Amino acid sequence: MGRALILPVTTTPTTGAAFRPGGEGNRSFQAVGGTTSGVGAAVIQIQVSNDGTLWLPPNNVDNTISLTLGTTSVNDGFAMDASWDYVRAKVISISGTGAGVYVMMGTQNGD
């Protein structure tokens, strides 16, 4: 199993850099977040591309991760079996005092 940080901690809506995982499909995505005080929320979308220019959500996968944030770290994610050449994470929205999120990708083949 391999793992890559595809979006470092961010506190604002942002689009991560294109990441080229290589290898075959069988990828999992996990978003992790929290606040420094009170509650908040974050919506993260995983996008895919074969050319690193034209981006779209993966087919047949719920590509959106919604987190209810609090002072204890929370996480959620999903898996997909597809061989897209590029992936990236996009924080659509984030709220809450000191709210921050990051996104990791895991692969079955150790990439």
C-alpha positions in Angstrom: 0.0 0.0 0.0 1.4 3.4 -0.9 0.2 6.8 0.4 0.6 10.4 -0.8 -0.4 13.7 0.5 -2.3 15.3 -2.4 -3.4 18.4 -0.6 -1.4 19.8 2.4 -3.3 21.5 5.2 -5.4 24.4 3.9 -7.7 26.8 5.7 -9.3 28.3 2.6 -11.1 27.1 -0.5 -8.3 26.0 -2.9 -7.4 23.6 -5.6 -4.5 21.4 -5.0 -1.7 20.7 -7.6 -2.1 18.0 -10.1 -0.7 14.7 -8.8 0.4 11.9 -11.1 0.1 8.7 -9.1 1.2 6.2 -11.9 0.3 2.5 -11.8 -3.2 1.0 -12.1 -6.4 1.9 -10.4 -7.5 0.9 -6.9 -7.0 4.3 -5.2 -8.6 5.5 -2.0 -9.0 9.1 -0.9 -9.3 10.4 2.7 -9.9 13.9 3.9 -9.0 14.9 7.4 -10.0 18.1 9.2 -10.8 19.9 12.4 -11.2 23.3 14.1 -9.4 25.1 16.9 -12.7 26.0 18.5 -16.4 25.2 18.0 -17.8 23.5 14.9 -17.4 24.0 11.2 -17.8 22.2 7.9 -15.7 21.4 4.8 -16.6 20.1 1.3 -13.8 18.5 -0.7 -14.0 17.3 -4.3 -11.6 14.8 -5.8 -11.1 15.6 -9.5 -9.4 13.4 -12.2 -7.8 14.0 -15.7 -5.9 12.2 -18.3 -4.0 15.3 -19.6 -3.6 17.4 -16.4 -5.6 20.2 -18.0 -9.2 19.2 -18.4 -10.6 18.1 -15.0 -13.8 16.2 -14.1 -15.2 14.2 -11.3 -14.7 10.4 -11.7 -17.6 8.5 -13.1 -19.6 6.1 -11.0 -18.1 7.4 -7.8 -19.4 9.9 -5.2 -16.4 12.1 -5.5 -17.4 14.6 -2.8 -16.3 14.3 0.8 -18.3 16.3 3.3 -16.9 16.8 6.8 -18.5 18.2 9.9 -15.6 19.7 11.7 -14.9 20.0 15.4 -12.0 20.3 17.9 -11.5 16.5 17.5 -10.1 15.4 14.1 -12.7 13.9 11.8 -12.2 12.1 8.5 -14.1 10.4 5.6 -13.3 9.1 2.2 -14.0 6.7 -0.6 -12.2 4.3 -3.0 -12.3 4.0 -6.8 -10.9 1.5 -9.2 -9.9 3.7 -12.2 -6.6 4.5 -13.9 -6.7 8.2 -14.4 -3.3 9.8 -15.1 -3.8 12.8 -12.8 -5.8 13.5 -9.6 -6.2 16.5 -7.4 -8.3 17.6 -4.5 -10.4 20.8 -4.5 -11.7 22.4 -1.3 -15.1 23.8 -2.3 -15.9 25.3 1.0 -14.5 25.4 4.6 -15.9 27.1 7.7 -15.2 27.3 11.4 -12.8 28.9 13.8 -9.3 27.7 12.9 -10.7 25.2 10.4 -8.2 23.2 8.4 -8.3 20.1 6.1 -5.8 17.9 4.2 -6.3 15.1 1.7 -4.3 11.8 1.3 -4.5 9.2 -1.5 -3.7 5.6 -1.0 -2.8 3.1 -3.8 -2.9 -0.7 -3.8 0.3 -1.1 -5.8 2.6 0.9 -3.6 3.0 3.9 -5.8 
